[in-house]
Amino acid sequence: MASKSIALSGTVAAPRPLLDKVGGWLNTVCHKRLGILYSLFALAFLANNGIEATIMRPQFVRPLNDFVSPQLFIRALR
């Protein structure tokens, strides 16, 4: 009994949605991708903490400064 393969011509694979690509990056064990993710997260936290430090510095320049309200300051610490 002979078997023949069927080739489908003209079919194009559907592009993967963005969520599948992001999920592939977040669930990876590839050392190159993990290094890239580690670097990106480090830069993101550096930028976030740099912005927070820039906001806090004028607050601590002199006593009883109202650059940041007490409610906002306490809310940021929680």
C-alpha positions in Angstrom: 0.0 0.0 0.0 1.5 3.3 -1.0 1.0 6.5 0.8 1.1 9.9 -0.8 1.9 13.1 1.0 -0.4 16.0 0.5 1.2 19.4 0.1 -1.0 22.4 0.7 0.1 25.2 -1.5 -0.8 28.8 -1.0 -1.4 28.5 2.7 0.2 31.0 5.0 0.6 30.5 8.7 -1.5 32.9 10.7 0.6 35.4 12.6 0.9 34.8 16.4 -0.9 37.2 18.6 1.1 39.5 20.8 0.1 37.6 24.0 1.6 34.4 22.6 4.9 36.2 21.9 5.0 37.8 25.4 4.1 34.5 27.0 6.9 32.8 25.1 9.3 35.4 26.4 8.1 35.2 30.0 8.1 31.4 30.1 11.5 30.9 28.5 14.5 29.0 29.8 16.8 30.3 27.1 19.8 32.0 28.8 19.9 34.7 26.1 16.3 35.7 26.6 16.6 35.5 30.4 19.6 37.9 30.2 17.7 40.3 28.1 14.7 40.2 30.4 16.9 40.7 33.5 18.5 43.7 31.9 15.1 45.2 30.9 13.6 44.7 34.3 16.8 46.2 35.9 16.5 49.3 33.7 12.8 49.6 34.4 13.3 49.6 38.2 16.2 52.0 37.8 14.0 54.4 35.9 11.2 54.0 38.4 13.3 54.5 41.5 15.1 57.4 39.8 11.8 59.2 39.2 10.8 58.6 42.8 14.2 59.9 44.1 13.8 63.0 41.9 10.4 63.7 43.4 11.6 63.1 47.0 14.7 65.2 46.9 13.0 68.6 46.8 10.8 67.4 49.7 13.9 66.9 52.0 15.7 70.1 51.1 14.3 72.0 54.0 12.1 71.1 57.0 8.3 71.3 56.6 8.4 71.5 52.9 5.1 70.9 51.1 6.4 69.7 47.7 4.8 66.3 48.4 1.7 66.3 50.6 1.7 64.1 53.7 -1.1 62.0 52.4 0.7 61.3 49.1 4.0 60.6 51.0 2.3 58.0 53.4 0.3 56.5 50.5 3.6 55.9 48.6 5.1 54.1 51.6 2.3 51.6 51.8 
